[in-house]
Amino acid sequence: QSALTQPASVSGSPGQSITISCTGTSSDVGSYNLVSWYQQHPGKAPKLMIYGVTKRPSGISYRFSGSKSGNTASLTISGLQAEDEADYYCCSFAGRSTSYVFGTGTRVTVL
Amino acid sequence: QVQLVQSGAEVKKPGASVKVSCKASGYTFSTYGISWVRQAPGQGLEWMGWISAYNGNTNFAQKFQGRLTMTTDTSSSTAYMDLRTLRSDDTALYFCARHETGGFDIWGQGTMVTVSS
């Protein structure tokens, strides 16, 4: 099972919106509404930001939103803030035999 | 509060085994599954497998089949990950994570496993 494809880096200025894509296949992203997104600051554990494609856990800012079209899921961060600078990973369920696959990761830089 | 606390760093020789623990608190342990995820230095996240804390059912990523074991001890609310026949490319930070529908919502702090001769 290959990793989901994400851009290596995305950058934006404070206040702007950015979108991170996560491209899979019809066997994972395209088949299940079980895409999640994680934020990871250096030396820290990942933090769940979005689950079930569009849902935000309690305590996660409304500035983070998720969507999916076909085999590609997306994470949008609006009103970019300095604290959003981190690595972001998508993850999708890929069926009972494979179970879960992560994306390659995207480094978000706030200019 | 809800948290997962993992055991400390390990240094192992190639061919050895390592067992990492993950102690849960703040929730009913048997209600959720636990997944294990690893991250090699400077690399991305890799899902290794999952165990149900309710009935012990497991599901592993194909690349770990045969050398990975996951168990739970409900009396102490602890999950364990046992990886055998270690190689240098198993050097990584190993995380446990509570498995909620659609995502992994609570993470342990990570356990560094170094494989070196």
Boltz contact constraints between the chains, C-beta under 6 A:
constraints:
  - contact:
      token1: [A, 34]
      token2: [B, 102]
      max_distance: 6.0
  - contact:
      token1: [A, 36]
      token2: [B, 102]
      max_distance: 6.0
  - contact:
      token1: [A, 36]
      token2: [B, 103]
      max_distance: 6.0
  - contact:
      token1: [A, 45]
      token2: [B, 95]
      max_distance: 6.0
  - contact:
      token1: [A, 45]
      token2: [B, 107]
      max_distance: 6.0
  - contact:
      token1: [A, 45]
      token2: [B, 109]
      max_distance: 6.0
  - contact:
      token1: [A, 45]
      token2: [B, 110]
      max_distance: 6.0
  - contact:
      token1: [A, 46]
      token2: [B, 107]
      max_distance: 6.0
  - contact:
      token1: [A, 48]
      token2: [B, 103]
      max_distance: 6.0
  - contact:
      token1: [A, 48]
      token2: [B, 105]
      max_distance: 6.0
  - contact:
      token1: [A, 51]
      token2: [B, 102]
      max_distance: 6.0
  - contact:
      token1: [A, 51]
      token2: [B, 103]
      max_distance: 6.0
  - contact:
      token1: [A, 52]
      token2: [B, 102]
      max_distance: 6.0
  - contact:
      token1: [A, 89]
      token2: [B, 45]
      max_distance: 6.0
  - contact:
      token1: [A, 99]
      token2: [B, 59]
      max_distance: 6.0
  - contact:
      token1: [A, 100]
      token2: [B, 47]
      max_distance: 6.0
  - contact:
      token1: [A, 102]
      token2: [B, 45]
      max_distance: 6.0
  - contact:
      token1: [A, 104]
      token2: [B, 44]
      max_distance: 6.0
  - contact:
      token1: [A, 105]
      token2: [B, 44]
      max_distance: 6.0
